Amino acid sequence: MAASVIERFRELVVDESDPFYFDHPLDHVPGMLLFSGMLDLAVRADAARSRGRRAGRVVAGLDFTRFCELDRGTTLSCRPVPGRNRAWTVAARQAAREVCAGSIAFAEGAAPANGDDSAGAPPDAARRPAVIPPSRQAPALLVHRHRPENILVGEPVRHGRGTVEAAVLRRPGEEPDGWRPVQIVEAGRQFATMLEHSHHGRPMDARLLWVSLRMDVPFRLDRSVPLMLRWPVARVAGPRSRCAVTLADASTGAGLGSLTYEAYAVDPERYERTRSS
């Protein structure tokens, strides 16, 4: 097909023995696996359409509208956005019902798309000299992970009343060619989850139902760059939470991108009612 009308479809491979995506038993397909599958599909479509031009950044907005069930197939789709170069509409469907949808776009520059390298950070903290946060792993319970090798954030460090930071950790045996978006997004998700308990007082048995992701991060970063996540302290009211964080170079404090997560916090009883309805 002509590159201008490329459309791609595929079935999502769901392997419940995968130690990363199924770190612990789940009753649904995890949002991270949906994101990873759609990103991979968009990367392949974009490579064909852009004739191999390497992406410098990935900008995405995804909404998770339904539980993606384990007992049925999931179809992923990727279509070019009319009038926008290197931008794609993506979706995941089960039995023609949408469970996740949004857009993924690629840019060739290395800087954030809005030209601001401190997205989500307080003005006075944008380029301050950084102190690399400790690399000790965050407690597994706080990030909703079971296997130590899957914990991708360090213990949080609070700077006064305004900022909380945590190191982004490398997984053992990861590819040596650089930081990848899936690793960065998962680290951000764990950071946001940890903040729900440590700073917003969510009970430890609360279930966090991921409903949206917004991101603008480098498509690939050299492994030598130490990364951290920075959150400008903000109050959260009600069951729906929103966490906007900056991805930063831990050695300089310079912002490299932004990640925003929204989720509903529900107790186990409400979760069971939601799943049975």
Backbone bond lengths (Angstrom), bond angles and torsions (degrees), N, CA, C in turn:
res aa  C-N    CA-C-N  psi(-1)  N-CA   C-N-CA  omega(-1)  CA-C   N-CA-C  phi
1 M - - - 1.460 - - 1.520 109.80 -
2 A 1.320 117.13 154.30 1.456 120.96 174.92 1.519 109.54 -61.33
3 A 1.326 115.24 143.45 1.469 118.87 -176.32 1.515 112.33 -59.33
4 S 1.342 117.55 -27.92 1.463 120.08 -176.49 1.522 112.55 -72.16
5 V 1.323 118.11 -15.42 1.473 119.91 -178.38 1.520 112.02 -122.74
6 I 1.314 116.46 21.72 1.468 119.24 179.92 1.526 110.42 -60.23
7 E 1.318 116.07 130.75 1.456 122.56 171.03 1.518 107.21 -131.01
8 R 1.304 116.20 141.58 1.450 119.52 -178.62 1.526 110.11 -130.70
9 F 1.329 115.10 144.65 1.452 122.46 177.98 1.529 107.75 -138.48
10 R 1.316 115.56 149.02 1.464 118.82 172.18 1.513 109.23 -164.23
11 E 1.312 114.45 160.86 1.456 120.44 175.40 1.528 109.12 -86.03
12 L 1.311 115.68 135.04 1.463 120.53 177.49 1.524 109.11 -71.86
13 V 1.325 116.31 129.57 1.463 121.04 175.44 1.526 108.34 -84.28
14 V 1.315 115.91 120.44 1.463 121.73 -179.18 1.523 108.50 -115.60
15 D 1.306 116.22 105.97 1.461 122.82 -179.61 1.519 108.45 -110.52
16 E 1.317 116.19 102.79 1.469 120.28 -175.97 1.525 113.28 -70.38
17 S 1.337 116.62 -5.82 1.466 119.34 175.06 1.523 111.95 -93.28
18 D 1.335 116.93 -1.43 1.459 119.99 -179.98 1.527 109.28 -64.76
19 P 1.340 118.22 124.05 1.468 120.37 -173.82 1.523 114.45 -74.43
20 F 1.350 117.58 -14.64 1.462 119.85 -179.61 1.521 110.86 -92.55
21 Y 1.324 117.86 -57.39 1.465 120.64 -177.19 1.527 111.96 -71.51
22 F 1.331 116.60 -32.19 1.466 120.49 176.94 1.524 107.98 -113.36
23 D 1.315 113.90 63.44 1.461 121.86 179.63 1.527 110.99 -60.47
24 H 1.324 116.60 -29.82 1.454 123.08 176.93 1.530 107.35 -147.77
25 P 1.345 118.65 163.99 1.466 120.33 -176.92 1.529 112.10 -58.42
26 L 1.330 116.44 133.82 1.455 122.80 179.18 1.518 109.70 -129.11
27 D 1.337 116.32 152.81 1.461 119.94 177.61 1.530 111.59 -102.09
28 H 1.343 116.92 15.39 1.457 121.70 178.98 1.525 109.09 -157.57
29 V 1.320 116.22 165.95 1.462 120.77 176.02 1.531 108.01 -72.51
30 P 1.328 118.74 126.74 1.474 120.00 -177.03 1.524 112.21 -68.17
31 G 1.330 115.34 147.12 1.455 120.98 179.33 1.511 112.58 -59.43
32 M 1.339 117.92 -33.26 1.454 120.10 179.47 1.518 111.69 -63.83
33 L 1.329 118.06 -35.12 1.458 120.63 178.07 1.525 110.61 -69.61
34 L 1.336 117.21 -38.33 1.467 120.41 175.33 1.530 110.16 -62.00
35 F 1.325 116.77 -46.97 1.458 120.28 179.35 1.522 110.95 -60.02
36 S 1.326 116.68 -46.09 1.454 121.01 -178.78 1.529 111.02 -61.15
37 G 1.331 117.00 -43.27 1.456 120.58 -179.48 1.513 112.53 -65.04
38 M 1.333 117.06 -43.61 1.462 120.12 179.90 1.516 111.88 -69.41
39 L 1.334 116.93 -37.75 1.460 119.79 177.36 1.522 110.45 -62.99
40 D 1.310 117.32 -44.99 1.461 120.62 -179.63 1.533 110.82 -61.71
41 L 1.328 116.49 -41.06 1.463 120.21 178.67 1.527 110.59 -63.72
42 A 1.330 116.93 -42.71 1.468 120.97 179.28 1.524 111.17 -66.67
43 V 1.333 117.92 -38.78 1.467 121.34 178.38 1.523 110.19 -60.63
44 R 1.332 116.58 -43.43 1.468 120.07 -179.21 1.524 111.29 -67.52
45 A 1.323 116.60 -41.29 1.464 119.73 178.58 1.519 110.30 -65.64
46 D 1.330 116.84 -41.63 1.452 120.81 -178.20 1.525 111.63 -66.72
47 A 1.331 116.74 -35.51 1.466 119.62 179.14 1.525 110.65 -61.98
48 A 1.336 116.41 -38.64 1.465 119.77 178.80 1.520 111.61 -71.03
49 R 1.331 115.44 -39.77 1.467 119.08 -176.02 1.528 112.37 -76.32
50 S 1.338 117.43 -34.70 1.468 120.99 -176.00 1.517 112.79 -91.89
51 R 1.347 115.66 2.08 1.465 121.38 178.59 1.524 112.15 56.93
52 G 1.322 114.49 42.36 1.456 120.06 171.82 1.514 116.24 84.13
53 R 1.342 119.34 3.28 1.461 119.35 177.79 1.530 108.83 -65.10
54 R 1.292 115.81 128.27 1.467 120.51 -173.78 1.521 110.67 -74.27
55 A 1.306 116.00 134.29 1.467 120.71 178.11 1.520 109.94 -78.44
56 G 1.335 115.67 138.46 1.449 120.32 175.67 1.519 112.58 -94.93
57 R 1.352 115.28 -31.81 1.458 120.61 -177.75 1.525 109.53 -139.75
58 V 1.309 114.91 159.11 1.461 121.18 171.94 1.523 107.73 -127.51
59 V 1.326 115.18 130.15 1.466 122.73 179.93 1.518 106.93 -121.00
60 A 1.318 116.73 125.34 1.466 119.25 -174.61 1.519 111.46 -141.72
61 G 1.319 114.57 151.97 1.458 122.31 171.90 1.512 108.07 -140.22
62 L 1.327 117.46 117.05 1.458 122.23 -177.20 1.517 110.15 -127.75
63 D 1.338 115.76 141.20 1.462 121.98 174.67 1.522 108.67 -118.99
64 F 1.331 115.85 132.08 1.463 122.70 179.77 1.526 107.14 -102.91
65 T 1.320 116.36 108.51 1.462 120.83 -168.08 1.524 114.12 -101.32
66 R 1.318 117.88 -22.73 1.464 121.74 179.23 1.527 109.20 -143.94
67 F 1.321 115.51 161.25 1.462 119.30 170.00 1.525 108.58 -65.97
68 C 1.314 115.84 136.54 1.460 121.46 174.63 1.526 106.90 -94.92
69 E 1.321 116.17 112.91 1.458 120.73 -170.67 1.528 112.41 -81.76
70 L 1.337 115.09 153.41 1.453 121.33 -178.15 1.529 113.14 -83.22
71 D 1.326 116.65 -19.21 1.469 119.14 -171.43 1.524 113.66 -94.85
72 R 1.318 118.39 16.33 1.462 121.45 177.93 1.520 110.04 -149.18
73 G 1.322 116.08 160.32 1.444 120.89 -177.86 1.521 112.20 -72.40
74 T 1.323 115.43 153.58 1.462 122.40 178.85 1.521 108.55 -124.47
75 T 1.325 116.24 122.71 1.459 121.69 179.73 1.521 109.98 -101.59
76 L 1.318 116.07 128.90 1.459 122.63 176.94 1.523 109.11 -102.43
77 S 1.328 115.72 141.48 1.462 119.96 177.93 1.522 110.17 -132.38
78 C 1.321 115.29 153.28 1.459 122.00 -178.46 1.520 107.74 -146.53
79 R 1.343 116.68 119.68 1.460 121.72 -178.44 1.530 109.32 -130.29
80 P 1.330 118.44 143.72 1.464 120.14 178.31 1.516 111.59 -66.84
81 V 1.327 116.85 142.86 1.461 122.26 175.97 1.525 108.04 -81.17
82 P 1.330 118.85 121.67 1.471 120.41 -178.75 1.526 111.58 -57.47
83 G 1.325 115.80 131.56 1.450 120.87 175.68 1.510 115.61 80.28
84 R 1.330 117.68 0.35 1.467 120.01 179.68 1.519 109.74 -123.04
85 N 1.309 115.89 123.56 1.448 121.16 -179.20 1.522 110.43 -75.16
86 R 1.307 117.28 132.57 1.461 124.23 175.44 1.522 112.55 61.10
87 A 1.318 117.16 32.40 1.468 121.97 176.48 1.518 108.78 -121.86
88 W 1.331 116.28 140.83 1.462 121.78 -171.98 1.518 111.20 -135.46
89 T 1.322 114.96 140.41 1.462 121.39 170.07 1.519 107.47 -92.40
90 V 1.324 116.37 127.76 1.464 120.52 -177.95 1.526 109.41 -123.88
91 A 1.332 115.09 154.70 1.464 119.93 178.87 1.521 109.59 -157.43
92 A 1.325 115.44 154.46 1.464 123.14 171.89 1.517 107.64 -123.77
93 R 1.330 116.74 130.73 1.460 121.37 -176.48 1.521 111.10 -131.82
94 Q 1.315 114.17 147.16 1.462 122.09 171.72 1.518 107.34 -126.77
95 A 1.337 115.74 121.77 1.460 120.90 -178.63 1.529 111.25 50.10
96 A 1.334 115.32 44.88 1.470 124.02 177.49 1.524 113.43 70.43
97 R 1.316 118.41 3.46 1.463 121.27 177.55 1.528 108.95 -101.11
98 E 1.320 115.60 128.56 1.450 121.26 -176.72 1.522 110.45 -74.32
99 V 1.337 116.33 131.59 1.461 120.78 176.03 1.524 111.70 -111.04
100 C 1.328 116.13 -21.46 1.464 120.77 178.23 1.520 108.04 -157.54
101 A 1.335 117.34 140.99 1.466 120.53 179.77 1.515 109.58 -156.96
102 G 1.322 115.21 158.33 1.458 120.22 178.10 1.507 110.97 165.62
103 S 1.328 115.56 -147.88 1.455 120.68 -177.61 1.514 110.26 -140.13
104 I 1.330 114.66 151.09 1.457 122.88 175.21 1.519 107.00 -134.60
105 A 1.329 116.85 128.19 1.459 121.33 -179.73 1.521 109.44 -130.26
106 F 1.318 114.58 153.17 1.460 121.20 -179.05 1.520 109.62 -121.21
107 A 1.329 116.00 143.01 1.455 121.78 177.89 1.523 108.53 -128.67
108 E 1.315 116.22 154.75 1.463 119.95 -176.14 1.518 112.86 -89.14
109 G 1.330 118.68 -20.37 1.451 120.89 -178.37 1.510 112.36 -76.51
110 A 1.325 115.72 160.47 1.463 120.69 179.39 1.514 112.47 -92.14
111 A 1.351 117.57 -19.01 1.460 120.99 -176.60 1.521 110.14 -85.08
112 P 1.349 118.41 158.42 1.464 120.82 175.18 1.517 110.98 -53.78
113 A 1.336 116.13 146.26 1.458 121.33 -173.72 1.518 112.56 -59.48
114 N 1.344 117.90 -30.39 1.464 119.95 -178.18 1.527 112.79 -89.05
115 G 1.324 116.41 4.80 1.456 120.48 177.67 1.514 114.21 77.72
116 D 1.329 118.03 3.38 1.466 122.51 -178.08 1.509 108.33 -110.36
117 D 1.322 117.82 119.66 1.463 119.72 -177.32 1.517 112.36 -90.20
118 S 1.308 117.97 16.55 1.466 120.47 -178.88 1.517 111.31 -133.42
119 A 1.343 116.85 35.38 1.460 120.32 -177.10 1.526 110.76 -57.08
120 G 1.313 115.81 129.65 1.455 120.37 175.97 1.513 114.47 86.03
121 A 1.316 118.39 -2.85 1.459 120.83 -177.79 1.520 110.71 -102.71
122 P 1.331 117.93 150.17 1.455 119.95 174.68 1.520 110.21 -60.48
123 P 1.350 119.38 146.24 1.460 121.39 -177.31 1.517 113.98 -54.14
124 D 1.330 117.27 -39.04 1.457 118.76 -176.44 1.515 112.82 -79.24
125 A 1.351 117.11 -5.73 1.463 119.81 -179.51 1.516 112.23 -108.75
126 A 1.337 117.31 2.57 1.458 120.64 -171.26 1.525 112.49 -60.40
127 R 1.346 117.50 -45.33 1.455 119.82 -175.43 1.522 111.45 -126.87
128 R 1.327 116.36 24.15 1.452 117.81 -178.29 1.526 110.41 -67.10
129 P 1.330 118.84 150.14 1.459 120.45 175.79 1.528 109.74 -55.81
130 A 1.304 115.18 132.73 1.460 119.03 -174.23 1.522 111.30 -94.07
131 V 1.305 114.71 148.78 1.452 122.33 168.09 1.515 105.82 -113.13
132 I 1.326 117.07 114.63 1.458 120.26 -174.34 1.533 109.00 -61.30
133 P 1.338 116.77 123.42 1.463 119.40 -179.52 1.527 111.02 -61.57
134 P 1.316 117.13 157.24 1.465 119.53 179.81 1.523 111.08 -61.29
135 S 1.332 115.41 146.64 1.458 119.74 -177.27 1.523 112.92 -92.49
136 R 1.340 117.90 5.57 1.458 119.18 174.74 1.523 109.25 -62.21
137 Q 1.298 116.08 136.18 1.456 120.39 -177.53 1.521 111.98 -61.73
138 A 1.315 115.21 143.84 1.460 120.27 170.50 1.530 108.90 -65.30
139 P 1.326 118.35 153.03 1.463 120.10 177.76 1.520 111.06 -59.45
140 A 1.335 116.26 133.62 1.463 121.59 -176.85 1.528 111.73 -56.39
141 L 1.328 116.99 -37.58 1.463 120.90 -177.63 1.525 111.07 -62.78
142 L 1.333 117.01 -35.69 1.457 120.63 -176.43 1.526 112.89 -74.20
143 V 1.332 117.35 -23.92 1.467 120.08 -178.31 1.525 112.10 -106.84
144 H 1.337 116.87 6.27 1.466 123.27 177.93 1.529 111.47 58.58
145 R 1.329 115.64 45.42 1.454 121.88 175.03 1.511 109.01 -127.43
146 H 1.349 116.02 151.59 1.453 120.82 179.40 1.525 112.04 -105.78
147 R 1.327 118.04 -44.94 1.456 121.67 -176.75 1.535 110.12 -82.60
148 P 1.339 117.36 127.94 1.478 119.70 -179.14 1.522 112.93 -57.31
149 E 1.342 117.75 -35.06 1.469 119.77 -177.66 1.526 112.70 -68.68
150 N 1.329 117.49 -11.40 1.462 120.97 179.12 1.524 113.58 -97.69
151 I 1.312 117.48 1.18 1.462 120.58 177.78 1.526 108.43 -84.45
152 L 1.328 116.22 116.22 1.462 121.58 -171.17 1.528 113.62 -108.87
153 V 1.331 118.07 7.69 1.464 120.27 176.19 1.521 109.69 -129.68
154 G 1.334 113.61 150.32 1.442 119.04 176.90 1.519 111.66 -88.91
155 E 1.316 115.14 179.99 1.457 120.08 177.68 1.525 110.09 -61.39
156 P 1.323 117.93 141.08 1.468 119.96 -178.32 1.524 111.84 -74.03
157 V 1.323 115.50 147.39 1.465 122.10 177.02 1.514 107.36 -125.66
158 R 1.320 116.85 127.05 1.460 120.92 179.60 1.520 110.18 -99.57
159 H 1.345 116.26 133.57 1.460 122.46 177.38 1.530 108.10 -109.49
160 G 1.323 115.35 101.87 1.457 120.08 -178.13 1.514 111.16 60.27
161 R 1.323 115.68 -141.26 1.463 120.13 -179.84 1.520 112.82 -97.16
162 G 1.345 116.70 -5.64 1.447 118.17 -166.52 1.506 118.66 -102.99
163 T 1.349 119.21 -24.38 1.458 119.72 -169.80 1.522 111.45 -144.01
164 V 1.343 115.06 141.81 1.460 121.62 170.81 1.524 107.14 -122.06
165 E 1.343 116.34 135.06 1.460 121.09 -179.26 1.518 110.26 -128.94
166 A 1.338 115.02 154.94 1.460 121.01 175.03 1.518 108.46 -150.89
167 A 1.332 116.16 143.19 1.457 121.18 178.46 1.525 110.05 -72.18
168 V 1.331 116.01 148.00 1.461 122.13 169.50 1.522 107.05 -91.83
169 L 1.319 116.60 126.38 1.460 121.55 -173.65 1.527 111.54 -101.86
170 R 1.293 115.98 150.06 1.462 121.76 176.63 1.521 109.98 -86.11
171 R 1.333 115.78 144.07 1.466 120.43 174.04 1.518 109.39 -83.70
172 P 1.333 117.30 143.68 1.470 119.36 177.25 1.532 110.48 -60.75
173 G 1.327 115.94 135.52 1.456 120.21 175.83 1.506 115.55 76.00
174 E 1.349 118.45 12.63 1.459 120.24 179.59 1.514 111.37 -69.26
175 E 1.341 115.21 162.67 1.453 120.44 177.65 1.528 109.33 -57.21
176 P 1.347 116.26 138.08 1.470 119.73 -176.79 1.522 113.56 -82.88
177 D 1.347 118.22 -0.03 1.465 118.92 -170.68 1.518 113.73 -92.56
178 G 1.300 119.17 7.49 1.458 118.62 172.76 1.516 114.58 137.34
179 W 1.340 114.58 164.78 1.459 121.27 174.54 1.528 109.35 -66.94
180 R 1.315 117.50 138.46 1.462 122.39 -179.98 1.527 110.05 -113.98
181 P 1.352 117.38 154.38 1.470 120.16 -178.51 1.527 114.10 -56.61
182 V 1.330 118.25 -39.55 1.471 119.71 -178.16 1.521 110.40 -61.48
183 Q 1.334 117.64 -40.98 1.461 121.06 179.36 1.529 110.88 -66.13
184 I 1.330 115.96 -40.88 1.467 120.24 -179.76 1.526 110.66 -66.26
185 V 1.345 116.74 -43.85 1.468 120.22 -179.20 1.521 110.95 -65.71
186 E 1.326 117.41 -39.51 1.464 119.70 178.21 1.524 110.99 -66.92
187 A 1.336 117.10 -39.54 1.465 119.77 176.33 1.526 110.31 -60.96
188 G 1.331 116.90 -43.03 1.463 120.20 177.83 1.508 112.43 -63.74
189 R 1.332 116.78 -39.08 1.470 120.30 178.30 1.524 110.17 -63.10
190 Q 1.321 117.01 -42.11 1.458 120.11 178.58 1.526 111.23 -65.55
191 F 1.319 116.65 -39.65 1.465 121.21 178.00 1.525 110.15 -61.87
192 A 1.343 116.76 -47.04 1.463 120.87 178.97 1.523 111.18 -62.54
193 T 1.331 116.90 -38.81 1.470 121.36 178.23 1.524 110.48 -64.10
194 M 1.314 116.13 -44.90 1.463 120.80 179.62 1.528 111.18 -60.42
195 L 1.326 117.25 -41.10 1.462 121.00 -179.84 1.526 111.42 -64.95
196 E 1.334 117.02 -34.12 1.465 119.60 178.31 1.523 110.73 -56.93
197 H 1.323 117.11 -39.79 1.465 120.67 -178.70 1.533 112.02 -85.13
198 S 1.335 116.00 -46.46 1.465 118.95 -170.94 1.525 113.22 -79.37
199 H 1.351 118.20 -26.11 1.461 119.88 -175.85 1.524 114.10 -121.15
200 H 1.320 117.62 -19.83 1.462 119.79 -179.77 1.524 112.58 -109.56
201 G 1.322 117.34 -0.72 1.453 120.95 173.16 1.510 115.91 72.31
202 R 1.338 118.11 21.60 1.467 118.63 176.22 1.527 109.51 -66.36
203 P 1.325 118.19 138.16 1.467 120.04 177.05 1.523 111.13 -59.96
204 M 1.313 116.59 152.01 1.452 120.32 -176.74 1.524 112.68 -66.30
205 D 1.332 118.17 -21.60 1.471 119.33 178.74 1.529 112.32 -92.09
206 A 1.336 117.76 6.41 1.463 120.27 178.99 1.521 110.06 -68.00
207 R 1.333 115.92 140.45 1.457 121.93 174.35 1.529 108.12 -98.69
208 L 1.301 116.73 131.24 1.460 121.40 179.16 1.522 109.04 -102.97
209 L 1.323 115.73 114.59 1.458 121.33 -177.73 1.522 108.24 -97.38
210 W 1.306 116.54 109.29 1.448 124.12 -176.90 1.526 109.39 -67.00
211 V 1.327 117.80 125.44 1.466 120.68 -179.30 1.519 113.45 -118.11
212 S 1.340 119.26 -21.02 1.463 118.75 176.98 1.517 111.29 -158.78
213 L 1.330 114.07 154.30 1.449 123.18 176.34 1.523 108.28 -137.06
214 R 1.322 116.87 131.37 1.458 123.30 171.73 1.523 106.99 -127.17
215 M 1.325 117.35 133.89 1.455 119.43 -174.61 1.515 111.54 -150.93
216 D 1.324 115.49 149.78 1.461 124.21 171.93 1.522 105.19 -147.76
217 V 1.337 115.86 97.79 1.463 120.54 -173.98 1.527 109.91 -137.23
218 P 1.327 117.54 161.68 1.468 119.77 174.52 1.528 110.36 -59.94
219 F 1.320 115.08 142.06 1.466 119.17 178.61 1.521 110.37 -70.33
220 R 1.312 115.69 -34.79 1.457 119.74 176.62 1.518 108.59 -152.47
221 L 1.328 116.02 134.97 1.461 122.19 178.78 1.520 109.27 -124.19
222 D 1.314 116.50 143.93 1.450 120.81 177.28 1.529 109.85 -60.64
223 R 1.316 115.81 140.85 1.463 121.07 -178.53 1.523 112.78 -62.96
224 S 1.329 116.73 -20.32 1.462 118.90 -178.05 1.524 112.12 -74.10
225 V 1.336 117.89 -14.02 1.466 121.10 -179.53 1.525 108.92 -81.01
226 P 1.335 119.11 116.81 1.468 119.88 176.99 1.526 109.36 -77.11
227 L 1.313 116.78 133.31 1.458 120.83 -175.65 1.518 110.97 -112.00
228 M 1.333 114.16 148.80 1.460 119.89 171.14 1.524 108.68 -142.23
229 L 1.319 115.40 162.99 1.455 123.16 176.74 1.517 108.57 -112.51
230 R 1.327 115.96 136.91 1.468 121.76 -175.36 1.522 108.74 -125.69
231 W 1.327 115.67 126.72 1.468 121.30 -179.91 1.518 110.01 -119.81
232 P 1.351 117.85 119.08 1.465 119.95 172.58 1.521 108.60 -74.80
233 V 1.310 116.86 118.75 1.462 122.02 -171.29 1.531 110.88 -54.70
234 A 1.316 115.66 128.89 1.468 122.11 179.54 1.514 108.81 -144.63
235 R 1.309 116.00 143.61 1.459 120.75 -179.96 1.527 110.13 -78.14
236 V 1.302 115.27 147.80 1.461 121.49 177.45 1.512 108.37 -121.79
237 A 1.322 116.96 124.98 1.469 121.20 179.14 1.521 109.58 -113.17
238 G 1.333 116.34 139.26 1.451 120.14 175.62 1.512 113.34 84.97
239 P 1.347 116.70 178.47 1.463 120.92 -175.41 1.525 113.76 -73.85
240 R 1.349 117.90 -22.02 1.461 119.55 -179.49 1.517 109.61 -93.70
241 S 1.321 115.85 129.02 1.456 120.66 -177.77 1.521 110.25 -115.79
242 R 1.324 114.64 152.66 1.463 121.79 176.07 1.523 107.76 -134.33
243 C 1.312 116.14 125.32 1.456 120.91 -177.72 1.527 108.51 -125.61
244 A 1.342 117.52 113.29 1.461 123.04 178.47 1.527 108.52 -108.56
245 V 1.324 116.31 120.76 1.461 120.66 -176.66 1.524 110.24 -127.00
246 T 1.325 114.58 157.21 1.455 122.27 174.84 1.520 109.33 -101.86
247 L 1.316 116.05 135.28 1.460 121.80 167.99 1.525 106.49 -88.73
248 A 1.334 117.03 126.91 1.461 120.19 -173.81 1.517 111.73 -133.95
249 D 1.320 114.72 156.97 1.457 122.35 170.61 1.530 106.41 -75.70
250 A 1.316 117.03 116.40 1.463 120.20 -174.71 1.518 112.73 -68.97
251 S 1.316 118.17 -20.05 1.461 120.03 -178.34 1.517 112.97 -83.48
252 T 1.343 117.56 -22.36 1.467 120.68 -176.81 1.524 113.32 -122.90
253 G 1.318 117.30 -19.49 1.455 120.95 -175.05 1.516 113.44 85.35
254 A 1.338 118.51 -4.09 1.460 121.23 -177.69 1.523 111.18 -69.10
255 G 1.335 115.83 134.07 1.449 120.31 177.72 1.517 111.53 -70.60
256 L 1.325 116.13 139.34 1.460 122.36 179.79 1.518 112.55 -115.07
257 G 1.326 117.24 -17.12 1.453 120.13 -177.89 1.506 111.25 175.08
258 S 1.317 115.64 -173.97 1.464 120.57 -176.90 1.523 110.67 -140.92
259 L 1.319 115.15 151.25 1.463 123.77 179.08 1.522 108.00 -140.36
260 T 1.332 116.55 132.54 1.456 120.81 177.50 1.520 109.14 -131.43
261 Y 1.328 115.70 128.70 1.458 122.26 -178.29 1.524 109.47 -120.72
262 E 1.325 115.98 141.28 1.457 121.01 171.45 1.525 108.33 -126.00
263 A 1.310 115.33 140.08 1.462 120.33 -177.42 1.520 109.63 -151.94
264 Y 1.338 115.52 157.45 1.457 122.27 170.47 1.519 108.37 -102.12
265 A 1.313 116.33 133.91 1.455 121.52 174.77 1.521 108.53 -99.15
266 V 1.331 116.81 121.43 1.468 120.57 -178.88 1.523 109.15 -130.16
267 D 1.336 115.69 149.79 1.455 119.03 177.31 1.532 109.44 -79.67
268 P 1.330 118.19 166.28 1.466 120.57 -176.60 1.531 113.65 -56.91
269 E 1.332 117.52 -36.99 1.461 119.88 -179.53 1.528 111.49 -65.17
270 R 1.325 115.73 -45.40 1.460 118.65 179.20 1.523 110.79 -66.49
271 Y 1.323 116.54 -36.02 1.461 119.59 178.47 1.527 110.15 -60.95
272 E 1.325 116.58 -44.92 1.466 120.05 179.85 1.521 110.57 -63.37
273 R 1.332 117.39 -39.51 1.469 119.28 177.82 1.524 110.84 -63.92
274 T 1.338 116.04 -40.64 1.460 120.44 179.40 1.522 110.69 -63.15
275 R 1.302 117.39 -41.85 1.468 121.02 -177.25 1.515 112.32 -72.54
276 S 1.309 117.19 -27.30 1.476 119.77 -177.61 1.519 112.25 -90.45
277 S 1.348 118.09 -10.17 1.469 120.13 -177.06 1.532 111.54 -81.95
